[in-house]
Structure formats: structure tokens, C-alpha cells
Amino acid sequence: MTSGSRIGIVGAGVAGLACAKVLSQAGFPVEVFDRAPDVGGVWSATRRYPGLRAQNSKFTSPFTDHPMPEDYPRWPDGQQMQAYLAGYVQHFGLGPMLRLGTEVVAADPVDSGWLLEIRDAMGVHRTSCDHLIVANGVFSDPVMPDLPGAAAFRAAGGQLCHVSEFHDVEQARDRSVVVLGYGKSACDVAEAVSHLADETSVVARRLTWKMPRTFQGVDYERLLLTRAGEAHFRSRFPHRTERLLDRLALREANLDLLQERVTRKLRLRELDLLPSGPIEEIATSSAGLVTEGFAEQVEAGRITVHRDTEITELIGGKHGPAVRLADGSLKLAEIVVCATGYRQEVPFLTPFVRRALTDEVGDFRLYRHILPVDVPNLSFAGYNSSNVSALSSEVGAHWIAGLLTGEFVPPMPELMNNEIDARLAWSRERGEGDHAHGASVVPFSLANIDEMLDDLGTPLPLRSRLAQWVRPVRPASYRRVLRDRTPAAAPAPAPEPVTDR
């Protein structure tokens, strides 16, 4: 592609903003569309639920060239994360590229690129681009369970919503609240409302392992965001250290020790919150962190966890809104918050394109989690869902820039398809299908970054890689690598010769 080729980006979250910055610096005209009125994606005020806080510290969360403000706490909250991204836009002059409050409702492939149908406050319009980047995120389409009795429940005064729609904790004051789910957002919301609600219940089909932010004086990032931490999980291509851990039987021993210490620290047996599976499951698709104060509220009786069960029916009637659990018991529930996850959807793409992007079970077939083999002029950003999302997105943006400028040439289609087949098969076996439809690299975030940098011919220096064995990843250590390889502006097409007519 040339420097005049227009890039359209769907989504102004972490991945979309990283692509906008990198590609505009490479000389491409960029336009970013997002239906929200502000930047941030999952951190947007339109989706921010009470208790939302970053899983990573301010030292591992930022982009390589834009540190978090010094006055931020170690663990920024949702509002601070959104403000950080807004500051990123201002610092790099991305504002003129943004079309906020603008939804891409359709994207059709044409010979010259893509024809987009967009909707904003003024109505529906059409525009076009030469290359389309899908950066809508793997947490963009909320999943609401189909619970029988919803109409009667609402008619009785009950409130039913997804966690991404629950913004004001005051709604819970002196009311009975039931939170469906046991992921990070479920526990965050439950802890936040438990201080105001008359009664707070969590209904969990399955309990999962969660790590404390600090563990015997050690930051959890030292356990999960180091190369030594990654080596404790079985990878597709075990390196020397992994094989050594296996030979010495240290992998299982260390994980067993970790599991027992986490169990004791969080008093999981006493609170009946001990998951049934091994702690290694913590890394099947996303690493979970304990919500601070959650266990204390359970112990104080302010939160009741109904484990290994589910809501089978919503109830309405003269006695008020309630829920029925699988054992037949009823619980008063004036508010039901569904923290039931998200789908990885691209509804604006045509059915033909969607079929070319996914397999028979809905997993995305993307080389390096970025490039579809059979759809030209299209790439994905942020579909390598990672424990270090800003860094992974920024490196991915450079990968896309290298692709578009011709600095990087991907393998032949057959080889890319073989690699995708092998990766998805391994992911399904390892995660029993729970791998975000092929859009997660957890817990191998650093390995995924290594792959992309190796493709670009600019690996992280050995000294930095060695340091990451014992020290949590620091995005700033990648700054020089990415700065040195920032693509020059793609060459403009040669002017046509002038001829006399």
C-alpha cells in the first residue's frame, strides 16, 4: 500500500488508538470510528461499572511511549484508565482522526478496499477506505442469558441488566441485588454494591481461581507477568526452561504450593469458595484477580455466594421480583446484574466475510491473531487478548504497519492456514473450548509479543529478555525496539506521465 492509502479503524479502545498512532506516523491517512462518545473501549464511561479497576499495575498497563501519570495509584480505576487513554490521544494528536458517536453498521468489500455504512447523530452515511482494521475488542458484545420470566420480573419492578449497563452504585441502595457470574466484573460489582444494598447475592455456576494482588509480599505480576511465570504453563513449543521444570517435577510442585498458599491466604475453605479444578486453570483465557474486600464482605455476611448453581427463572408477582435457583429455592431480587461475559462479534461485516473469518465453531481464523488468510485488505487489532493489552496492541500495530508498508511479507496462505489449524487445536485441547474464540494468548503474552517482533526482524535484546525472567514486564523496555523500527512513510505512487493529446 502507498502513503495515500486510507485506513479505517473500527473501535477507539486500546488497540484502535495504538493502530491510529502507529499507522499515522507511518504516513497513512487514518479514520477511527467508535459508537461511544469517548475513547477507551472497555474503559468508556458508557460501559464503566461500579468497582471497575485495572487488573495490571500502572507500571505494566501503559503504552511503551506514554507512561501513566505519577500521581495515579498503583492500581488505577476505570475512570483513571479512560483519562489515561484520552491523554494518549491528546499527546499524539489523534483527535482529528476520531469520529466518536459514530457506529459502523456495515462494511462491504469492494475491489479498491471497503465501502462503509456509518451512522452518527446526523443519520446514515457512506464512506470508504483502502484497508479496514477491526479493533472493536473481544469484550464488545455483551452476552445476556435467556432467562424465562423476564417480562413478569420487570412488570413486578425488577431491574435486569448486563454489568456493562450498570453504572450507578446508588441504584442498589437498600435493595436486594443478585449478581450472576463469578468473573472479575461479577465480584467487582458485588463488592461495590454490598456496602449499600440490603442484600447482595452472587450466583456462580462454577467457581474459578483468583490471585491476590500481593502474595506474601510478592506482587502477583512477578508470578504471572514474567517469563519464569509463563514457563509454569504448558506451551505449544516448550523451551529449555520448561523442559527442565518438567524433568525436575518443579512445575506441578510449584503450582501445588501456590494453590495451597492462595487457598490459605484467601481462606477459601473456611468461606466455601474453593474451586474444584486446579489453579493452572487460572490461565485458560484470562488471569483472574481477587477483588479487594470481596472475601471480607462474604465473611461479614454482606455477600452470599451460591456456588455450583444457576438462575433457572425470573419471578414476578404480588410478592415482588425474585429469582429461582436450580435447587428450586427462591431469592428476592430487585436488581439482577448479569456479569455473563461477551461474544466476539463482527456484525457489521457481511455474512460471506464472517464465514471466511471463522470456523465451524465460531473461532476466528487469524494468523498471529491479526491477519485473515482469505479476506484481503482486512486485519484485526486487539484479538490477541493479553495480560499486557496495551503493549500487545502496540506491537500488533507495528506488525500491521510492517505488513502494509511491505517491510514484512507473511508466509504463503497454506502455511498460515496450517499454523492457524495447529494453534486452534492446541487451544481447544488446553482450554476445553474456553479460549475467547481463538482471540486469547493468555498466559503466553510475552511469547506472543516475541513472535510478532521476530516476524518484523526486531527481537527484544537478550539483556531485556533475561531481565523479564524474574522482573515483571515493563512496556518502556520495548520503546527503543519499536522506535527504531517505526516504518517510514509508504511510498506514494509515481505520477502518471503527461502526454500531449
Phi, psi and omega in degrees: 000158181256171181295343178271355181292131185271134181251125173255133181238126178262106178119127180247040172271201183304310184292318180296319180291322177298317179295319180299317181293311184294315184287325177293324176292336177276002174099005181270139169291130187235141174226128184245127181249135175210134183287341178283156179279356181221166178276165173129340181062245181296341181267359180302146178299336180288347182235003190279117181263159178300136178089359181295130180212149180296143175284332182260159176284170180291351179271337179249354183277330193281172168289168185293329188244020180210087183293160174292149176304141183298331183277000176290147174292168182302324181242094185297150175270178185299319180294320179293323178295318179294320179296323177299315180292323175297323176293326176298317178300313182293317184297321183258010174064039182273350185309312182297343180274347188271137170237083181280161184065025184230118182258134171276111183264340178203143177222116183246129177289136175229172185304324185265004181145244184222139172257121185252139171251119185239152180232126176228193183297339182269353179125202183258133182225172176237144174212181183213165175208162180273329178221135182249132176246122178270110180232037182282352174088153178274002177237042187258338185243097184300140176263120174251124179293150178272091184263121179299144175090012184298321182295314179294323178300311180293322179297332179275005178100003180285148178249125181237125182205162171278155183300329180289348178258356184261103189250333189246111182296336180296339177300336185271353186301125177059027179237163177269128185237133174242125177253125181262118181126169179218020174281189182300313183295324179298313181290324177301310182294316181300316179295319182295315184281339184297340179281345183242329187288155175289324179207137180233125180234144174243124178254114187240116177296327181206131177279143179237160179285144177223144181261138170291150180297322173237146188219108182050045178081000181250132177294138181301332180296334177288340179269324187248341182248038173232164177291328176295322177295315178299325183295344180276358177244140186289121182258172178292322184236082183301130177268184188302318182293319178299316180296324178294318177301321179292315182299323181271003181058030182276332182300305181295321181296315180294318180292323177296318179296316178300316181300316182292321181290322176295319179301317181288318183298319184268359178054047185292324179293315182296326183267003183056045179240021182279118179295158183276334182268175179284160183292342178300337179293350181299340187245026180287322177217332175203137181284131182261142176245146175294136172282122182299130179091349183296308181299322179297322179289327175295314181297325180280356180083008179277340174232131175248125180258119174262101188268156174056040180211181179206166175277125179259342184198143169264137187244138172229161180156190185294339180272000178099173182289144180205172174234149174253130179268171185298334179276004179093350182287153179251145175227133173299134183210094178283334176227129173243117179254120183265103175262066192250022170086193187220156171263154172264096187238149173228067188294342182280346177276150182293154178305323179299315180292318180298321178295326179286340184270334188235161178264192187293341179254008176090007178281138180286130180261090184231127175288128185058024182065018186232311195251118171285138186286323191252008179237110183286159174060033182218137173214166184238143179232135181085003177272010166254063183308126198222163173285347176229073194296320181295315179295314179299319180293321181293317177295320176299324178296321176292325177299315178296318179299317178298322178296313185287330180273354180084004178289336179232129179247118182290165178296172176297151183308319181298319180291320178296318178297321178297319179294318179296316179302313183294318181295315181293321178298317178295318181297319180294319180294318183287318186255009181049042177088349183267075181222034174056042179053044177078009185250028179229141175245004180296137003265016187262050183296316182291323178296321178295319177296319177303316181301313182294318179292324177296320177302322183276355180074021181227069181293157175295136180304148183304321181300318179291321179296319179297320179298328182287351176293328183239345183245136179304147181303139175238115182307326182300337180291345177265357188300312184293320179302314183286325179295319182291336182252010178305121186298140171291159180304135179297143184295140177283153179295146179294140180294147178290142180295144180274129180235150176282141180247000000 
